[in-house]
């Protein structure tokens, strides 16, 4: 794999982790009823959802 392809893949993976952390941080603020209506539960949200918002 070329240097640029590897760099691009790692950059995309890092941004995906950031986005997942931000979404989980926002979801963790919602009530259990709201999460349930969205088809989610507290267990679905990663416990390490820490993001600077």
Long-range contacts (C-beta under 8 A, 24 or more apart in sequence): 18-51, 20-46, 21-46, 21-48, 21-49, 21-50, 21-51, 22-51, 22-53, 24-49, 24-51, 25-49, 25-50, 25-51, 25-53, 26-53
